[in-house]
Amino acid sequence: MTVIAVKMTPRGVLVPRSLMATWGNIREVETELQGDIVVIKPGLADTDEQLRAEIISGMEAAGLIENFRWPRPPVISADERVRLSRILVSDGPLSETIIEEREDRM
């Protein structure tokens, strides 16, 4: 943690951007009062995507997750979805339809 002497101004506490160079390109910071010190850290909006990418990359490197390239499901037109929904609705409750289909297997 970097400790610097600061001076309060009418605009608030001004922090030199060079002190935050290691954070990359950030737009917002968050401040937190911890006892007698004020902690300044990158805002969550700026770090969410970067942090997510780093976590996923680390998990892939450790073999905890694997990125499968599944084929995309076929695109179904709005008309086809309406047609299929009418079929499902006209048969009654879905649970009864499933039970009827499973009767063949018993």
C-alpha positions in Angstrom: 0.0 0.0 0.0 1.3 3.4 -0.9 1.1 6.1 1.7 1.2 9.7 0.7 0.9 13.0 2.5 -2.2 14.8 1.2 -3.7 18.2 1.5 -7.4 18.9 1.5 -8.5 21.4 -1.1 -11.9 23.0 -1.9 -12.2 20.3 -4.6 -11.5 17.5 -2.2 -8.4 15.3 -1.9 -6.5 15.4 -5.1 -4.5 12.2 -6.0 -1.8 12.3 -8.7 -2.8 10.0 -11.5 0.8 8.7 -11.7 0.2 7.0 -8.4 -2.6 4.9 -10.0 -0.7 4.0 -13.2 -0.5 0.4 -12.2 -4.3 0.2 -12.1 -4.5 0.8 -15.9 -7.1 3.0 -17.5 -9.7 3.7 -14.8 -12.4 6.3 -14.8 -13.7 6.0 -11.2 -12.2 5.3 -7.8 -13.8 4.2 -4.5 -12.7 5.5 -1.1 -13.0 3.7 2.1 -12.3 5.0 5.6 -10.3 2.4 7.6 -9.6 3.7 11.1 -7.4 6.8 10.6 -6.6 6.2 6.9 -8.5 6.6 3.7 -8.1 3.7 1.2 -8.4 4.6 -2.5 -9.1 1.8 -4.9 -10.3 1.3 -8.4 -14.1 1.5 -8.8 -15.9 -1.8 -9.3 -17.3 -0.7 -12.7 -13.8 -0.4 -14.1 -12.5 -3.6 -12.7 -15.4 -6.0 -13.2 -14.6 -7.1 -16.8 -10.9 -7.2 -16.3 -11.2 -9.1 -13.1 -13.7 -11.6 -14.7 -11.2 -12.2 -17.5 -8.3 -12.7 -15.1 -10.4 -15.2 -13.0 -11.5 -17.2 -16.0 -8.0 -17.2 -17.4 -6.5 -18.4 -14.1 -9.2 -21.1 -13.7 -8.5 -22.4 -17.2 -4.7 -22.4 -16.6 -5.3 -24.4 -13.4 -7.5 -26.9 -15.2 -10.6 -26.1 -13.2 -12.7 -25.1 -16.2 -12.6 -25.8 -19.9 -14.0 -23.7 -22.7 -15.9 -26.0 -25.0 -16.8 -24.9 -28.5 -20.4 -26.2 -28.7 -22.3 -25.5 -31.9 -24.9 -22.9 -31.6 -28.5 -24.1 -31.4 -30.5 -23.5 -34.6 -32.2 -20.2 -35.0 -35.9 -20.5 -34.7 -38.1 -17.9 -36.3 -40.7 -16.0 -34.3 -43.5 -17.7 -36.3 -42.1 -21.2 -35.5 -42.0 -20.3 -31.8 -45.6 -19.2 -31.9 -46.6 -22.4 -33.7 -44.7 -24.6 -31.2 -46.2 -22.7 -28.2 -49.7 -23.3 -29.5 -49.0 -27.0 -29.8 -47.8 -27.1 -26.2 -50.7 -25.0 -24.8 -53.4 -27.0 -26.7 -52.2 -30.3 -25.1 -52.9 -29.1 -21.6 -50.4 -28.9 -18.7 -46.9 -29.8 -19.7 -46.6 -32.2 -16.7 -49.5 -34.3 -18.0 -48.0 -34.3 -21.5 -44.7 -35.7 -20.1 -46.5 -38.3 -18.0 -48.5 -39.5 -21.1 -45.3 -39.7 -23.2 -43.6 -41.8 -20.4 -46.5 -44.3 -20.1 -45.1 -46.0 -23.3 -41.9 -46.8 -21.4 -43.5 -48.5 -18.4 
